[in-house]
Amino acid sequence: MKVSYIELAGKRHPLCCSLTATAALEDAFGDLTKMGESLMQGGIRAKMDAFNKVLTILMQAGRVYVHAEGGELPEPLTCAPSDLLDVTSGTAVRAIFSTISGDTKREVEAQPKKDAAAPAEP
């Protein structure tokens, strides 16, 4: 899984979009499209609520993954993520969508099939 980071209060907090996190996001928003709409549309209060839900879910998944891999973690936040960022800036939105798109893209490496009709090398 890909781990992204967001800096809050001078500390790098891991973000990860695991299957558990994806299920939690769908529970909170209905689906990921509605989640994106909630982050981009509406007033400041609606955006703040969406940011807090999404970042809390992705940060929890990031902590679980980094801990499982033996990595170092900052202390958990003692406040809502929105207390430490400007929800009108693009920083949080980029971190969220980078995390989600990075964990949903899959790369497949294919090798060309050997042509059965090709002559064997001497």
C-alpha positions in Angstrom: 0.0 0.0 0.0 1.1 3.5 -0.6 1.5 5.8 2.4 1.2 9.5 1.9 1.9 12.2 4.5 0.3 15.4 5.6 2.2 17.8 7.9 0.1 19.1 10.8 1.6 21.1 13.7 5.1 20.4 12.3 4.7 16.6 12.3 4.3 14.3 9.4 1.2 12.2 9.8 0.8 9.1 7.6 -2.3 8.6 5.4 -3.3 5.3 3.9 -6.3 4.1 2.0 -6.7 0.5 3.1 -9.8 -1.6 2.5 -11.0 -0.8 6.0 -10.5 2.9 5.4 -12.4 2.6 2.1 -15.3 0.9 3.8 -15.3 3.6 6.5 -15.3 6.3 3.8 -18.2 4.7 2.0 -20.1 4.4 5.3 -19.5 8.1 6.0 -20.3 9.4 2.5 -22.2 6.7 0.6 -19.4 6.4 -2.0 -16.1 8.0 -2.9 -17.6 10.3 -5.5 -19.9 11.8 -2.8 -16.8 12.1 -0.6 -15.1 14.1 -3.2 -18.1 16.3 -3.7 -18.3 16.9 0.0 -14.7 18.1 0.1 -15.1 20.4 -2.9 -18.6 21.8 -2.5 -20.6 23.6 0.1 -19.7 26.1 2.7 -16.8 26.1 5.1 -18.7 24.1 7.8 -19.6 21.3 5.4 -16.0 21.2 4.0 -14.6 21.2 7.5 -16.8 18.3 8.6 -15.8 16.3 5.4 -12.1 17.0 5.9 -12.3 15.9 9.5 -14.0 12.7 8.6 -11.7 11.8 5.7 -8.5 12.8 7.4 -9.4 11.0 10.6 -10.1 7.8 8.6 -7.0 8.0 6.4 -4.7 9.0 9.3 -6.0 6.0 11.4 -5.3 3.6 8.5 -1.9 5.3 8.0 -1.0 4.7 11.7 -2.1 1.1 11.5 0.0 0.4 8.4 3.1 2.3 9.5 3.0 0.7 12.9 2.6 -2.8 11.3 5.7 -2.1 9.2 7.7 -1.0 12.3 7.8 2.7 11.3 7.9 5.6 13.6 4.7 7.6 14.3 4.1 11.0 15.7 1.9 11.4 18.7 -1.8 11.2 17.8 -3.6 14.5 17.3 -5.3 15.9 20.4 -7.6 18.0 18.2 -9.5 17.8 14.9 -7.3 17.9 11.8 -9.2 21.0 10.7 -7.9 22.9 13.7 -4.4 22.7 12.2 -5.1 23.4 8.5 -6.8 25.9 6.3 -9.6 24.0 4.6 -9.7 26.5 1.8 -6.1 25.7 0.7 -5.5 22.9 -1.6 -2.9 21.1 0.6 -5.3 18.8 2.4 -7.4 18.0 -0.7 -4.2 17.1 -2.6 -3.0 14.9 0.2 -6.4 13.1 0.4 -6.8 12.5 -3.3 -3.1 11.5 -3.7 -3.5 8.9 -1.0 -6.7 7.5 -2.5 -5.6 7.5 -6.1 -2.2 6.1 -5.2 -3.8 3.2 -3.4 -6.4 2.4 -6.1 -4.0 2.4 -9.1 -2.5 -0.9 -9.9 0.3 -1.6 -12.2 0.5 -4.8 -14.1 3.7 -5.8 -15.9 3.1 -8.1 -18.8 5.7 -9.9 -20.8 5.2 -10.5 -24.5 4.2 -14.0 -25.4 6.8 -16.0 -27.2 5.8 -16.6 -30.8 5.5 -20.4 -31.3 6.1 -19.9 -35.0 9.4 -18.1 -34.5 12.5 -20.1 -35.4 14.6 -21.4 -32.5 17.9 -19.7 -32.0 21.0 -21.9 -32.8 
